[in-house]
Amino acid sequence: MGRATGRLSPPQARLPLLKTWTADGTLHRMHNSLREQVREQIEERNRQPAAALVDSQSVRAAETVGRPSRGYDAGKKVNGRKRHIAVDTCGLLLAVLVTGGNVQDRDGARPLLWALHACFPTIQLTWTDSGYAGKLATWAATHLTLTVQIVAKLAGQTTFVVLHRRWAVERTFSWINRCRRTIRDYERLPGHHAAMVQWAMIIVMARRLARHQHT
């Protein structure tokens, strides 16, 4: 905080704290604690999820993002990075992986699902869109004992339609995009952008808990 005005310190002053909290796990613990509170107190569910949804989103990169960690997503026509996320059925973030924009969804999903399985062994089912079709389901079933179910578009669909289960992860992306720092990727390291995604979700969950406690 500022000395007398209460203004936030400039980004360059907050960066060492971001690095420290990310490196020592403080950010991760804070995020997970809030998620468990939201699930238990607001959603009235168990603290640990039993199912998840996986999706990705390409985001344009600023000039601060080096060439080795960025790439061109030909499908979305975006030069930058891609954030792969796994969320619970409430849309709360479980895991995030940031790669170059040229990484295919199904390739980014493998390390994401590894992390998801390691952190949440209670999860046995995940939903994805047709971009993950192929050998991913067989690989997940063989190596992780995890069922990957594809939720495809409706026949003849040409406009946006709310699909079963898929709407929850799409809503999460809209939550993340409310923060200016996540609309575009400014971070030199992919891990720092992943941390920004966690911060965005921390803001969402903290506000939900605050409203809940005042009702």
Disulfide bonds with the S-S distance in Angstrom:
none
